[in-house]
């Protein structure tokens, strides 16, 4: 009879241990599932934050580059407009000189003979064949001398 009770106690202890093992397994498994879900949630959250950061950074970088490009274009356009204004003023002065040559004494501009040309100094450069025409055409020579009065303006603009 002692063996029947021992057996029942042994079955009871083994049953309780099996139940505890099953319970521990269920709790461990559910804990792992919750941990995985929390990790996925945090990972998704971090991925979303990184994605937003990357998009914002890219947008900021694009805006900065576009702004720099627009400023460079504005500077170039401004410079070109200044050059056009200067060219227009020079043309008006030349028209004025040609319209009233008696108000302007003949001037002489030097030709550049060196490779290094001094800054802020006006020179005259003759295209091929013009020098020969100057020797035979006094009117052309007079016009060049008259228009050489633009020296001060050219030196100022340079």
Legacy VTK file of the C-alpha trace (Angstrom):
# vtk DataFile Version 3.0
C-alpha trace
ASCII
DATASET POLYDATA
POINTS 158 float
0.000 0.000 0.000
2.831 2.307 0.581
3.687 2.095 -2.992
0.252 3.284 -4.137
0.498 6.467 -2.059
4.018 7.104 -3.161
2.925 6.688 -6.700
0.015 9.103 -6.291
2.317 11.636 -4.629
4.840 11.170 -7.419
2.146 11.638 -10.090
0.807 14.662 -8.210
4.292 16.242 -7.923
5.072 15.478 -11.564
1.685 16.884 -12.605
2.277 20.079 -10.633
5.749 20.389 -12.121
4.356 19.840 -15.625
1.692 22.479 -14.999
4.316 24.881 -13.653
6.552 24.177 -16.642
3.617 24.743 -19.005
2.662 27.942 -17.169
6.270 29.202 -17.238
6.482 28.392 -20.958
3.253 30.279 -21.679
4.412 33.286 -19.652
7.844 33.270 -21.333
6.286 32.948 -24.771
3.833 35.801 -24.157
6.676 37.935 -22.763
8.726 37.308 -25.897
5.756 38.236 -28.091
5.195 41.470 -26.115
8.925 42.283 -26.288
8.943 41.650 -30.044
5.892 43.884 -30.539
7.443 46.621 -28.415
10.686 46.333 -30.376
8.823 46.461 -33.680
6.849 49.467 -32.481
10.004 51.286 -31.364
11.772 50.268 -34.566
8.887 51.600 -36.657
8.821 54.742 -34.544
12.587 55.208 -34.971
12.345 54.500 -38.687
9.560 57.070 -39.006
11.613 59.638 -37.089
14.678 58.944 -39.216
12.598 59.115 -42.382
11.163 62.496 -41.335
14.654 63.736 -40.433
16.061 62.594 -43.790
13.216 64.234 -45.725
13.555 67.498 -43.773
17.334 67.489 -44.203
17.031 66.849 -47.945
14.428 69.607 -48.304
16.579 72.046 -46.335
19.607 71.156 -48.435
17.659 71.589 -51.675
16.251 74.940 -50.511
19.726 76.092 -49.511
21.231 75.067 -52.853
18.375 76.674 -54.793
18.729 79.853 -52.746
22.489 79.965 -53.398
21.891 79.346 -57.108
19.233 82.063 -57.270
21.586 84.514 -55.538
24.377 83.713 -58.004
22.015 84.182 -60.936
20.786 87.467 -59.464
24.381 88.684 -59.097
25.188 87.718 -62.704
22.039 89.399 -64.008
22.836 92.508 -61.979
26.376 92.583 -63.374
25.094 92.138 -66.912
22.576 94.935 -66.414
25.360 97.189 -65.116
27.446 96.336 -68.182
24.475 97.095 -70.441
23.915 100.400 -68.642
27.603 101.261 -69.037
27.519 100.334 -72.733
24.389 102.435 -73.213
26.011 105.412 -71.482
29.152 105.053 -73.597
27.027 104.888 -76.759
25.118 108.031 -75.718
28.389 109.836 -75.047
29.729 108.791 -78.452
26.519 110.062 -80.098
26.876 113.357 -78.245
30.513 113.704 -79.353
29.630 112.944 -82.955
26.697 115.387 -82.828
28.837 118.273 -81.507
32.497 117.588 -82.386
33.490 121.240 -81.810
32.945 120.746 -78.051
35.607 118.024 -77.872
39.260 118.601 -78.715
41.018 115.719 -80.493
42.592 113.205 -78.119
45.116 110.447 -78.563
44.893 107.027 -76.881
47.985 104.873 -76.664
48.139 101.374 -78.049
49.051 98.540 -75.705
52.515 97.287 -76.651
53.161 95.115 -73.600
51.548 91.854 -72.568
50.622 93.325 -69.195
48.163 96.176 -69.551
47.819 98.656 -66.707
44.490 98.677 -64.904
42.195 101.708 -65.065
43.853 103.043 -68.201
42.158 103.385 -71.578
43.942 102.080 -74.681
43.052 101.826 -78.321
43.430 98.647 -80.322
43.153 98.735 -84.095
41.694 95.801 -85.993
43.744 94.523 -88.934
43.644 96.974 -91.820
42.376 99.952 -89.783
45.826 101.476 -89.215
46.407 101.538 -92.992
43.001 103.216 -93.476
43.883 105.859 -90.856
46.901 106.884 -92.915
44.775 107.405 -96.037
41.429 108.532 -94.575
41.624 111.826 -92.619
37.918 111.657 -91.669
38.424 108.292 -89.977
41.485 109.653 -88.185
39.440 112.678 -86.984
36.626 110.427 -85.720
39.055 108.260 -83.771
40.624 111.389 -82.229
37.161 112.752 -81.403
35.875 109.513 -79.859
39.080 109.160 -77.867
37.537 111.775 -75.555
35.676 108.891 -73.992
38.928 107.968 -72.197
37.937 109.447 -68.824
34.628 107.606 -68.800
36.236 104.305 -69.745
38.915 104.699 -67.083
36.268 105.560 -64.503
34.152 102.537 -65.450
37.112 100.189 -65.352
LINES 1 159
158 0 1 2 3 4 5 6 7 8 9 10 11 12 13 14 15 16 17 18 19 20 21 22 23 24 25 26 27 28 29 30 31 32 33 34 35 36 37 38 39 40 41 42 43 44 45 46 47 48 49 50 51 52 53 54 55 56 57 58 59 60 61 62 63 64 65 66 67 68 69 70 71 72 73 74 75 76 77 78 79 80 81 82 83 84 85 86 87 88 89 90 91 92 93 94 95 96 97 98 99 100 101 102 103 104 105 106 107 108 109 110 111 112 113 114 115 116 117 118 119 120 121 122 123 124 125 126 127 128 129 130 131 132 133 134 135 136 137 138 139 140 141 142 143 144 145 146 147 148 149 150 151 152 153 154 155 156 157
